[in-house]
Amino acid sequence: MYKFSKNQSLAQFQEFINNVYGLADDRLFSLPDLLSNQQRFTMRALKGIRKDDRKKLKYNLLIAFSWLMAVANRFHINLEAQLWRRFPMLCSYCGKRPCACKKIRPKKRVKVIVRRSLKPKTLAAFQGMFRQIYPPDSRTLADAGVHLAEETGEASEMVHVFLGEHKWKQFGRVGEELADYTSCLFGVANSAKIDIAWELEKIYHRNCHVCHEAPCVCGFSFVAGFKS
């Protein structure tokens, strides 16, 4: 039996998703299928913001995060390593903590120093890191949602660009865009006061959150028609 604990790392959550869903994902879902589901549940989460339905927002945000892990697994991208490289306890653009982009308006990304000793050890700590970099009281939940929607589109675009031309430079950009999406997902969670690690522990206490099997036995048609 596989389960995720709130004290585990981001890398361990990615491994959990691979252990439970990897076989079914490889057999039933193309990469565009995985990406489509990540987008679908992200949009449902954003609908939860618009309708002021925190339950809908929370559940769909968790499932979108899970599909993102499936995308990263298909690419063999270590999302935790990519996220830390992109956000080493600092804003990836202005290089400040908290972010000062609105104040200094940088025209290009600054080079940041990666200090390994500061790297968060758990998924919860990564969420806490983004709470420091992008304080939730500095913007509304709706604004955080708009940013997540923007990064959803950019991640999708970069994946399709890579699939069209298959250049290594584009593959590097895919990892960066997945990291940017993750940072915005944590931003929405922080604005909505959602403890991602704790909520993941609750739904992933026994294998797949729906069929409770490992590997997951939920069929393609069932997943495509799944309502939340």
N, C-alpha and C positions, 0 to 999 in steps of 0.2 A: 504494500500500500504506500502511496505517495501523499505527502501533505506539505503545506507551506506554513512556516511559523513566522510570527511577526518579528522575531529576533534574527531572522535569516537575512542574507545579503541579496542584493539585486541579481547577482550572478546565480545564486541558488534558486531564485524565482524563475529565471530564464531556463535553468536546468530542469526545474519542476515541469514547466510547460513542455519542454522537449520530451521528458519521460512519459508524460500523460498523453500528450496530443501529437507528438512527433510522427508516429507511425501513420495515424489517420491523416495528418496533414500531408505527408509525403504521397500517400496513395490516392487521396480524394481531392486535394486542393492544389491548383496551380499557384504560382506566386501572385498573379493578378487576383486570384480568388482570396488569398490571405489578405492582400492589401485592401481589397474591397470590403471585407468584413471589418478590418481595422477602421476604415472610414465610416462604415455603416453605424457601428456602435459609438464612434466618436460623435457623429451627428445626432444620434439619439441622446447622448449625454448633454449635448448643447441644447437640444430641445427641452431637456429637463431644466436648464437655466431659464430659457424663455418662458416656460410655464410655471416657474418657481416650484418645481417638483424635485425636492432634494433626493428623494428615494430613487427616482428615475435617473437623475444625474449620477448618483453614486454607483448604482449597479452597472450602468452602461459604461461609465468611465473605467471601472475595473475590467470589464470584458474587452473594451478597446485596448487597454494596456496589455492584456493577455494575447490578443491577436498581434499586437506590435512585436511581442516576444517571438511569436511564430514567424513573422517576417524576418526578424533578426536571425533566428535559427536557420531559416532557409538560406540566408546569405552567409552563415557562419560568422556573424559579427558578434563579438563580445560587447554587449551594450553597456555593461558597467564600466569597462575600460574606455569605451568610446565617450561615454558621458563624462567621466572624470577628465579625460584629455581635453574635452570641449569646455567643461566648467570646473576648473580646479579651485573650488571655493571662491570663484570670482565670476562676474558677468563675462560671457564669452566675447562681448563686443567692446565695452569700455574698460574692462579689467578691474572694476571696482566691486567692493562688497560693503554696503548694498549698492546696487546698480545706480549709476549716475548718468545714464544715457540721456534722460530728459533734460538734465541740467547742462551737461557739457556738449551734447549733440555731436559725438564723434563721427567723422566721415568714413572711417574704415576701422576694421578690427585691430585692436592693439595686440601685441605679443604678450602673452602672460607666462608667468613662471609657475611651473607645476611642482608643488611641494608634497611629496608622497606622504609625509607624516600627517597631513591634514585630511587625507582621503577618508570619507565615511566608510564604516565597516558593515553597515546594515542598510537595507532598503529604507527603513524608517529614518535613518540618519541622512540618507540622500534627500529625502523629502525635507528634513530639517535644514539641510544646507541651502536648498532653494528658497526656503522661508527667509533665510538670512540675506541671500543675494537679491531676491525680489519680494520684499515685505508685502504681505497681502493687504495691509492697510494703505498701500500706495496706489491702489487701483480697485475698481469695482469687480465683482464676480463676472459681470457681463463683459467687461474689458478683457479679463483673463480668458473668457470663452472665445472672444474674437481672435485673440492671439493664438489659441489652440487651433481654431479653424484655419487660420493662415498657415500654420506649420503643418497641418494635415495635408493641405494642398501642395506645399513645397516638398514634403517628403514623397508624396505620390508622384509628383512631377519628376523628381530626381531618379526615382526607381525606374520610371518609364523611359527616361533619357538613357539610363545605363542599359536597360534591356534592348533599346534600339541600336546602340552603338558599341556597347561592351568595351569601354575604355577604362583602364585602371584608375585614372584621375576621377572619372565619374563614380566609380565604385567607392572611392574615398569620400566623395560628397554624399553618397547614400548614408554612410555611417554618421556623418555630421548632421544630416537632416533628421535621422532617427533620434539622435541625441537631442536636437532642438525640440522635436515633438515631445519627447519625454520630459524635458524641462518645463514645457507649457502645461503638460498634463499634471505635473506636480503643482504648478502654479494655480491651476483651477482647483485642485484638491485643497490646497492651502487656503484659498479664498473662500471655499465652501466648508472649511473645517472638517475635511474628510481625512481620516487616518488610513492611508492606503495599505500599509502593512497589516494593520489590525483587521481591516475589512477583507483583505485577501486571505488571511488566516481563517476567517469565518466561512468563506465560501469554498475554500480549497482545503478543507479539513480531511477529505477522503477522496483522492483521485479527481476525476472530472466532476465539476460542480453540478452537472445535470444527470448523467448516467451512473456516476460514482465508480466507473470502471477505469482500469489502466492496463493497456491502452484504452483510450476513449472509444466507444462504439456508436456514438451519435452519427447518423448518416448525413451525407451531403444535403439531401432534400430537407431533412429535419433542421439542420443548421440554417439553411437558406430561408426557411419559413419561421425561424424562431422569433417569437415576440417578447418584448421586455418593456 
